[in-house]
Amino acid sequence: MLALVNPLSGGGRGAARWMRIEAELTRRNPGLRSCCCPPAAVPARIERALDDGECWFIAAGGDGTVNLVASALARRGCAGTLGALGLGSSNDFHKPVTQRLHGIPARLDFAHAEPRDVGVIELTNESGERRTRYFLVNASAGVTADANWRFNNPGPVLAALKRLSTDLAILAAALRSIMRSQPLRLRLTIDDTVRDVALKNLAVTKSAHFAGALHYGTPFEPRSGAMHVHSIGAVSVYRLLCILAALSRGAFSGLAQTESTRAFRVRLSADEPFAIECDGEVTRAMAAEFSILRQRLWCAA
């Protein structure tokens, strides 16, 4: 069992949270090995561990750390089993939370691991180059992607707020993105339906939860082979704030100028590059195609 620890997760509090639980985790799992791994080093570290015969991995960090470990396993044909400790800011991968270790969300029951869908995004950049990304929680374009970028790249004020309160920092990043939001013009294909749309936000989800306290209210379907697609039209700032308030209650379905649907394949394309977020990490693309690897990755309960 190998734990890959991101000490910078949770606004820099990941190391302290790990120290709080490391002794108990080692007592329960005498064969545990752990290493503090910067994000860029995670794929190579997992490659070496798989080559050495390791098959159980713990992503000890936030949703971005879970994504890095899951993506490395997916690139190797999902050869290992994924466990996780929620040391991050949102920890949406753990929701609904069923277990905690000293108050920290935990998925560590490898004996009762179950297969889980893996989302795949084929991205095309401005140069026409294609890259593959994976997601277990959700992906988005529009306001949510912009807010994630602001949260991950804070200025001095937001950085100070992150140290004080993660939830307040998430809210501040979201409000700033909402106030500056412009409609994103896309050609959107959902299964066999093609439309030209102007949207403030588009989310493609495997989990209804995002940004910590927000959720779409759709059922959790980790093994269905399907995604949920949620869109918000070119609404005013006031209307966007109202929708944000509704999302804090899980009351998105049926709101005016919104749509939700279940899908198996989704494609976005635009005339200008746009930001796209994948489990909290943001990149830019001209087009993105979403699909599902059904029940491909084994995850600890």
ZAMARGU-4260 file (C-alpha; in steps of 0.2 Angstrom, whole numbers, plus 5000, padded with zeros to 4 digits):
<rodrens>
0) 5000/5000/5000 | 5007/5017/4995 | 5001/5034/5000 | 5005/5048/4989 | 5003/5064/5000
5) 5001/5082/4994 | 5007/5093/5008 | 5000/5108/4999 | 4982/5102/4998 | 4969/5111/5008
10) 4976/5128/5006 | 4993/5122/5013 | 4986/5112/5028 | 4988/5095/5020 | 5004/5091/5029
15) 4997/5095/5046 | 4982/5085/5042 | 4992/5070/5036 | 5003/5071/5052 | 4987/5070/5062
20) 4982/5053/5055 | 4998/5045/5049 | 5002/5035/5065 | 4984/5028/5066 | 4985/5024/5047
25) 5001/5015/5049 | 4995/5005/5064 | 4980/4999/5054 | 4991/4995/5039 | 5008/4989/5044
30) 5014/4988/5026 | 5010/5006/5022 | 5023/5016/5013 | 5021/5035/5011 | 5029/5049/5001
35) 5026/5067/5000 | 5024/5070/4981 | 5023/5086/4971 | 5009/5085/4958 | 5021/5084/4944
40) 5030/5069/4951 | 5014/5058/4955 | 5013/5049/4938 | 5031/5043/4938 | 5030/5038/4956
45) 5015/5027/4952 | 5023/5020/4937 | 5038/5014/4947 | 5027/5007/4960 | 5016/4997/4948
50) 5032/4990/4940 | 5037/4985/4957 | 5021/4975/4960 | 5011/4988/4971 | 4992/4987/4968
55) 4985/4998/4982 | 4986/5017/4981 | 4980/5031/4993 | 4978/5048/4986 | 4981/5059/5001
60) 4976/5076/4996 | 4961/5085/4987 | 4951/5081/4972 | 4966/5086/4961 | 4977/5073/4970
65) 4964/5060/4967 | 4963/5064/4949 | 4982/5063/4947 | 4982/5046/4955 | 4967/5040/4946
70) 4973/5046/4929 | 4990/5037/4931 | 4981/5021/4935 | 4969/5024/4920 | 4984/5026/4908
75) 4991/5009/4914 | 4974/5001/4911 | 4968/5004/4928 | 4980/4991/4935 | 4979/4996/4954
80) 4965/5000/4966 | 4962/5018/4972 | 4960/5023/4990 | 4959/5041/4996 | 4961/5053/5011
85) 4952/5070/5010 | 4966/5082/5015 | 4960/5095/5002 | 4948/5110/5001 | 4932/5102/4993
90) 4935/5083/4994 | 4920/5081/4982 | 4927/5063/4977 | 4922/5057/4995 | 4904/5063/4994
95) 4893/5056/5000 | 4905/5054/5015 | 4903/5036/5022 | 4919/5035/5033 | 4931/5047/5042
100) 4948/5045/5050 | 4950/5057/5064 | 4937/5068/5056 | 4945/5067/5038 | 4935/5059/5024
105) 4942/5042/5020 | 4940/5028/5007 | 4952/5015/5014 | 4942/4999/5014 | 4952/4990/5000
110) 4944/4973/5005 | 4927/4979/4999 | 4933/4989/4983 | 4921/4991/4969 | 4923/4996/4951
115) 4919/5014/4946 | 4917/5023/4930 | 4931/5034/4924 | 4927/5050/4913 | 4938/5053/4898
120) 4940/5070/4890 | 4949/5071/4873 | 4955/5089/4872 | 4960/5098/4856 | 4971/5114/4859
125) 4974/5129/4847 | 4988/5120/4838 | 4976/5105/4834 | 4986/5094/4846 | 4975/5081/4856
130) 4977/5077/4874 | 4968/5065/4885 | 4962/5069/4903 | 4952/5059/4915 | 4939/5063/4929
135) 4930/5054/4943 | 4920/5069/4949 | 4916/5082/4936 | 4922/5094/4922 | 4915/5111/4917
140) 4917/5126/4906 | 4912/5144/4910 | 4910/5151/4927 | 4915/5136/4937 | 4931/5133/4927
145) 4935/5152/4929 | 4932/5151/4948 | 4943/5136/4950 | 4957/5145/4940 | 4955/5159/4952
150) 4955/5148/4967 | 4970/5138/4961 | 4980/5154/4956 | 4975/5167/4970 | 4981/5184/4972
155) 4987/5191/4989 | 4969/5194/4996 | 4962/5177/4991 | 4978/5168/4997 | 4976/5176/5014
160) 4957/5171/5014 | 4962/5153/5009 | 4972/5152/5025 | 4958/5159/5035 | 4944/5149/5028
165) 4943/5137/5013 | 4924/5139/5011 | 4925/5158/5011 | 4939/5158/4998 | 4929/5147/4987
170) 4914/5159/4989 | 4925/5174/4985 | 4932/5166/4969 | 4915/5161/4963 | 4908/5178/4966
175) 4922/5187/4957 | 4920/5175/4942 | 4901/5178/4942 | 4903/5197/4942 | 4914/5196/4927
180) 4906/5182/4918 | 4902/5183/4899 | 4892/5170/4889 | 4902/5156/4882 | 4897/5152/4864
185) 4899/5134/4860 | 4893/5121/4848 | 4886/5108/4860 | 4883/5090/4855 | 4874/5079/4868
190) 4873/5061/4861 | 4865/5064/4844 | 4858/5081/4847 | 4869/5096/4840 | 4865/5114/4845
195) 4874/5131/4845 | 4872/5139/4862 | 4877/5153/4873 | 4880/5148/4891 | 4886/5155/4907
200) 4891/5137/4913 | 4891/5119/4907 | 4895/5105/4919 | 4898/5087/4914 | 4897/5077/4930
205) 4899/5059/4938 | 4896/5066/4955 | 4882/5080/4959 | 4894/5088/4972 | 4906/5102/4967
210) 4915/5117/4975 | 4913/5110/4992 | 4895/5115/4997 | 4887/5115/4980 | 4877/5101/4972
215) 4866/5098/4958 | 4854/5086/4966 | 4856/5072/4954 | 4858/5054/4959 | 4875/5047/4962
220) 4878/5034/4949 | 4897/5028/4950 | 4894/5013/4939 | 4880/5018/4927 | 4891/5022/4911
225) 4882/5038/4910 | 4885/5057/4914 | 4874/5071/4919 | 4875/5087/4909 | 4870/5103/4918
230) 4869/5120/4908 | 4865/5138/4913 | 4860/5150/4899 | 4866/5167/4896 | 4858/5174/4912
235) 4861/5190/4921 | 4873/5192/4936 | 4858/5193/4948 | 4850/5177/4940 | 4867/5168/4942
240) 4868/5173/4960 | 4850/5166/4963 | 4856/5149/4954 | 4871/5149/4965 | 4860/5150/4981
245) 4849/5136/4974 | 4864/5125/4971 | 4869/5127/4989 | 4852/5118/4993 | 4854/5105/4979
250) 4839/5113/4970 | 4845/5115/4952 | 4833/5104/4943 | 4819/5114/4935 | 4826/5132/4937
255) 4822/5144/4923 | 4836/5145/4910 | 4844/5129/4916 | 4844/5112/4908 | 4849/5095/4915
260) 4850/5079/4905 | 4858/5061/4906 | 4870/5057/4892 | 4883/5045/4886 | 4894/5056/4875
265) 4896/5075/4875 | 4906/5087/4863 | 4910/5105/4865 | 4919/5116/4852 | 4921/5135/4850
270) 4929/5148/4838 | 4940/5154/4853 | 4950/5144/4866 | 4940/5142/4882 | 4944/5136/4900
275) 4939/5119/4904 | 4940/5112/4922 | 4943/5094/4926 | 4941/5088/4945 | 4947/5106/4950
280) 4962/5108/4938 | 4960/5120/4923 | 4967/5120/4906 | 4962/5128/4889 | 4955/5120/4873
285) 4946/5123/4857 | 4936/5107/4858 | 4933/5094/4871 | 4924/5077/4869 | 4918/5067/4884
290) 4915/5049/4886 | 4915/5035/4900 | 4925/5020/4903 | 4912/5010/4912 | 4917/5002/4928
295) 4935/5003/4924 | 4944/5008/4940 | 4943/4999/4956 | 4940/5011/4971 | 4941/5007/4990
300) 4925/5009/4999
</rodrens>
